[in-house]
Amino acid sequence: MRGHSRRPPRLPSTIAPCILDGVKRALTAAALPIAAASLLVAAAPAAASLPRAGALVPGRSLAGIHLGETATQVRAALGPRYGVCRACRATTWYFTYRPFTRRGLAVELTRGRVSAVYTIWRPAGWSAPRGLVLGAVEAQVTTLAGPLVVLSCSGYDAFTKELRGVQTAYYVLDGKLWGFGLLRANASPCR
């Protein structure tokens, strides 16, 4: 059979257009949803969520959240999945890595705006400038964060510094840095 080309059989002219039209419609019907879904996936922004390694910028932000931001801005940055504290005086949202776990970020809202933001249960990998990381010993906190005012809270200490009307808190438990917080200058850092 070398040198011979094999041609597909020809269908009668009255049948071929019907089959071709059906095949075209079937292919188009199958391809359109797939193409549309591909475009949506390609155009969709990355889902907002709690960062794996949040950062404290003293006097400015924690995990990208700033005091005074709206509830809508918080949800846009951290996503729509959060728990709500039922026993807190201020509306407080808990953003955690998995539902019903303790590590993550708390955001307090007053009149629909962020009035405080702080870590909960020492999330791994979170840091502040100059290499200060959660889990550091107390001496590193005072050395790397500069002069701080120490306030005793129930069971832990809050090392604080005020910058630009914002209070930055470094929470120390049993001699180790347990968490970060940003609050209004006149607010108690004890949570």
N, C-alpha and C positions, 0 to 999 in steps of 0.2 A: 504494500500500500504506500510505498514510498513515492513521493512526488504527487500523490493524489490528495487533493484537499477535500475534506468532507464537509458538505454543506448541510445546514439544518433543513429538515423537510419543510416544504411550503404548504401553508394552510390555504384552503380555498378562500378566495378574495371576499366572500360574503361573511366568513367567520373571523378572519384575522382582525379587522377593525374593532369588532366587539371585544375580543380578548385583549387586544392592546389597550383599549380604553379602560377596561376593568383593571388591568395591571397598573396602568398609570394612576388611576384613582386610588387603588390600594396602597401603592407606594407613596403617593402624596399624602394620603390620610395617615399613614404610619410615620412618615418623616416629619410632618409639621409639628406634632407634639414634642417629638424628640429635639428638633431644632429649637423650638420655643423654650423648652426646659433648659437646654444648653445655654441659651442666651441669658436666661434668668440667673442661672448659677454663676455664669461668668461675670454678670453685672452686679450681683449681690455683694454688698460690702461685708467684711468680716463681722461676725456676730460680736456684739458688745459683751464683755464679761470681766470679771475680777482678774486683774493681772496676776500672773504666776509669781512675779517678783516685783511687788509694789515698791514705790520709792517715796520717801519723805523729802519735800523741799521745804525746809523750815520757814515759817511765816507765809507760805504760799499754797502748798497743796500736799495731799496724801493720796497716792494711787491715782493721781490726775484729777482729784476732786478738790474744788476750791470752796472756801466759805462764801456764802451768798449765792451760789448756783441754785437754780431752780430744780424742783423734783424731776421735771422733764429732762433737764440736762444730765442729772445723775443717772436716770434710766437709760439715756442714750449712751452714756459712758460705760456703765456697769451691767446693763441688760435689765430685762423685766423680771428676772427671777430673784426674789428676796423674801426673807421672813420679816414679819412685823412684831416688834416687842409689844406685848399686851400690858406689861407692868411698868413701862417707862413713862415718865411725866411728859417728855417731848415725843413726838412721832419719831420712832427709830426703826430704820430698816437694817436688816442684817444680810449682807452679801457674803455667802460662803462658797467654798469650792464644790461642795456636794450638799444637797438638802439635808437639814437636820444635823449638820456637823458644826463644830465650834470655831474653826479657824477661818478668818476672813476680815471683813471690814464692816464697821457700824457707821451709819450716816444718820445724824439727828437733823430733823427739819423743824423749823419754827416759821409759821405762816408761809409754808410752802418753799422755804429756802434753807440751804444747808447752814446750820448753826454750829455743828461740831462733826468731826469725822475722826475715827480712831480704829486701830487694829483690835481684833478680838482673838484671844488665845494664840498669840505668837505665831503668825503664819510664816512658814519657812521661806527663806530667800529675800525677805524684805530688808531694805537698807535706807540709810541716810547718807548725806555727803561725808567725805573724808574716810570712807570705808567702815562706817559704823553700821553694824548689822544686828538684827534681833538675835539675842543670845549672848551678846557681848557682856563682859563684866562691868560692874558699876564704874570702876576707875577709867575704863575706856570711854564711857559715856561722858564723864566730866572733862576728860582730856580732849576728846574729839568734838564735842558739841559746844565747848566754851563755858563761860560762867553761867551757872543755872541756879534757880531758886528751888529749894526742895520743900515739898509739901507732903505731909503724911496723910495718906488715905487709909481706908479700912483694909489692912492686910498687904499694902504695897505703898511705894513712894512715887510721887510724880515730880520729876525734875523738869522745871519749866523755864522758858525764855520768851519774852515778848518782842515781837518784831512787827512793825507796821500795823499795830492794832490787832495782831493775831498772836495768840498764845500757842507756842509749840510745846508739846509735852512728850517726855521720854518716861515711860512707865517701867519701874524697876521692882522686881519681885525676887526676894531671896538673893540679892546681890547681882542679879542678871537683868539685862534689858529685855523686857517682856513685850513692850508695845510702843507705838507712836500715836500721837494725837494732835489735832489742830482744833482750837476752840476760839471763841471770841475772847478778847483780852480780859473782860470782867467776869468770865464764867469760871466755875470751879472745875479744875481738871479731874477731880475724883469722879469716877463713873460707877 
